[in-house]
Structures are given as C-alpha cells and as structure tokens.
Amino acid sequence: MITGAALPGTSDAEPEQVEAAVTVDAQSYTAGEDIRVEVLPRGDFSATTEEEIAASRAQAITAAVASGRPLSTAVNLPTAQQVLMPLTSGTYSLSDGFGASRPGRSHMGQDLAASVGTPIYAAVEGCVSLSTESNSGYGVSIQIESLLNGETVSTLYSHLNNGTRAVEVGDCVAPGQYLGDVGSTGYVFGSCLHFEVHINGRPIDPMPWLRENVE
C-alpha cells in the first residue's frame, strides 16, 4: 500500500457541483530542486545548470512523444513512492465514470465535478509529457509520466481553466504539486477535472487504482 492523502468516501448519489474550493497547504508545495535535477536526459551529459538540464529534458521528452517512444527511453523517470488524490477532499463530487457512454466510444477516465478555480494537484511523482491550452475535446490538459510498482503510469488531467497551467513539458513534479485549476474547456458539461490513468499504455478505471494506492 502506498501512503498518501486519504481517499474521500463515495456514494451512488447524483453528483453535485461544489461551490467552494478548499486549499490544503500540505498539497501545494513545489517540487524540490533535488527531484528536478536528478531526472536527466539519457545520454546527455553536457547540461550542468538547472536551466540547461530542464531544457535538455524538455527536448528529449518532446522528441520521444513525437516519435511515439516511451518516455523512459528518453529520460530517467523518477520512481514514485506516493499517490494522492488530484483534488482535495470536500472540493468535488464524482460525475461520469470510466466506461460511460460517449458517441462512438467509451469514457476513458473519471470526471470529478468541482467549481471553476478549484486547485488540481499531481497525483503521483513524474515528468510532464503534455501541457497544452488546446487538446481537442479534452481542452486545457496536462499529462504526467511516472514509474510505480515497476509499471509505467500516465496520468492525464483535462478541462483545466485557461491560463492556469503551472507546469510545462519536461518539468518533473512531486505528488501534491499544484498543476492548475479546474475549468470547463473542451467538450464538457459543467466544470470538472477529467482524470485518466494508463498503466503500461492501457487505460484503466482510475477509482479502483486510487482506492488501492491512496491510503
């Protein structure tokens, strides 16, 4: 069991929009220099300053994503030790879940209904492979790549509010680090965080995964 923030209880009741956001200081720290510096691009030993390392890492990650290669071939991904909820308890309710019907496809993640401006936090330590103001129907999105329990884990955070992204491609984040705010960008009814988890490239239901890994 990986320890982290407590997973709030859930119910089958109709989700409600949360009117007020609650910020927890313990979940809003910035990733330390030790995390950012340790995640080096593979085969690149010329970068020495933090800025040079970040630039080299971003270049390596961008090239890997563009070519469809796993990020682990481009950078030394950190091994995650902790999993947290991406939203603070009491600031959200569960909305559409994994597998919900969509035109021509199934819903690939879990929607967490919350008011616009609710802070979103990294669920797990890793490196950012996607950070964009426009990701088609997903709207403003951030994707983080991680290693956990010997498996590659991708977490996707979508429908963020415009202009609130706090990380860019190549950044490496700690669990609980602030990523941005809940919004209603892309194809969505009402404000929410769309949260996806992919294990070794395969999408899974995020809620059982969170219940298993968040204490």
BELSUL-V423259 format. One line per field, one symbol per residue. ss: DSSP state (H for helix, E for strand, L for the rest). Layout:
ss = ???
This chain:
ss = LLLLLLLLLLLLLLLLLLLLLLLLHHHLLLLLHHHHHHLLELLLLLLLLHHHHHHHHHHHHHHHHHHLLLHHHLELLLELLLELLLLLLLLLEELLLLLLEELLEELLLEEEELLLLLEEELLELEEEEEEELLLHHHLEEEEEEEEELLEEEEEEEEEELLLLLLLLLLLEELLLLEEEEEELLLLLLLLEEEEEEEELLEEELHHHHHHHHLL
